[in-house]
Amino acid sequence: MKTFLSLAFLILTVSASSAAEEVEIDFDKTKAACDNGSGKSCFMIGVMYQHGLGVDKDTEKAIVYFKIACDLDIPASCGVLKNLN
C-alpha cells in the first residue's frame, strides 16, 4: 500500500508539475477553490509553492497547503507531507 501511495504521489506531482509548465495556472482562482474546500486545488497550490511554479518557491507555504489538502482527504498530499517533514 505504501508503494502504491508513493507511486500515486510521484505521478500526481510529475503531472501537476508538467501541467503547470505547459499551461499557465490561475493562482488566484486555484487558491479561491482551495479556500472553498477543494482538496485538489489545495494540493496544486502546494505543488506550485514546492516547485516555484508561477510563485516564489516556499517550502513552508507548500507544507501549509499540503496539510490542508491532506485534511481534505487527498492521500497524495499526506504522502508529500511525510517526505517534507
C-alpha positions in Angstrom: 0.0 0.0 0.0 2.9 2.4 0.9 4.4 1.7 -2.5 1.2 2.4 -4.3 0.7 5.8 -2.4 4.3 6.7 -3.2 3.8 5.9 -6.8 0.5 7.8 -6.9 2.2 10.8 -5.3 5.0 10.7 -7.8 2.6 10.5 -10.8 0.5 13.4 -9.4 3.5 15.6 -8.7 5.0 15.0 -12.1 1.6 15.5 -13.8 1.0 18.7 -11.8 4.5 20.0 -12.5 4.2 19.3 -16.2 0.8 20.8 -16.4 1.9 24.0 -14.7 4.8 24.3 -17.1 2.7 23.8 -20.2 -0.5 25.7 -19.1 -0.5 28.9 -17.1 -2.4 28.1 -13.9 -4.5 31.0 -12.5 -3.2 31.1 -8.9 -6.0 33.3 -7.6 -8.7 31.0 -9.0 -6.9 27.9 -7.7 -6.5 29.5 -4.3 -10.1 30.6 -4.2 -11.2 27.0 -5.0 -8.9 25.8 -2.2 -10.4 28.3 0.2 -13.8 26.9 -0.7 -12.8 23.4 0.2 -11.3 21.9 -2.9 -8.6 19.5 -1.8 -7.2 19.1 -5.3 -6.8 22.8 -5.6 -5.0 23.0 -2.2 -2.7 20.2 -3.4 -2.0 22.1 -6.6 -1.1 25.3 -4.6 1.2 23.2 -2.5 2.9 21.8 -5.6 3.2 25.3 -7.0 4.9 26.6 -3.9 7.1 23.4 -3.5 8.5 23.8 -7.0 8.2 27.6 -7.6 5.7 27.2 -10.4 4.2 30.7 -11.0 5.1 31.7 -7.4 8.3 32.1 -5.4 9.4 28.7 -4.1 8.4 28.5 -0.5 8.5 25.1 1.3 6.8 26.5 4.4 3.8 27.7 2.4 3.8 24.4 0.4 3.6 22.5 3.7 0.6 24.6 4.8 -1.3 23.8 1.6 -0.3 20.1 1.6 -1.6 19.9 5.2 -4.9 21.4 4.2 -5.2 19.0 1.2 -4.4 16.1 3.4 -7.1 17.1 5.9 -9.5 17.3 2.9 -8.7 13.6 2.1 -6.1 14.0 -0.7 -3.8 11.0 0.1 -1.0 12.1 -2.2 -0.8 15.3 -0.2 -0.4 13.3 3.0 2.5 11.4 1.3 4.2 14.7 0.4 4.0 15.9 4.0 5.7 12.7 5.2 8.6 13.4 2.7 8.9 17.1 3.6 8.8 16.7 7.4 
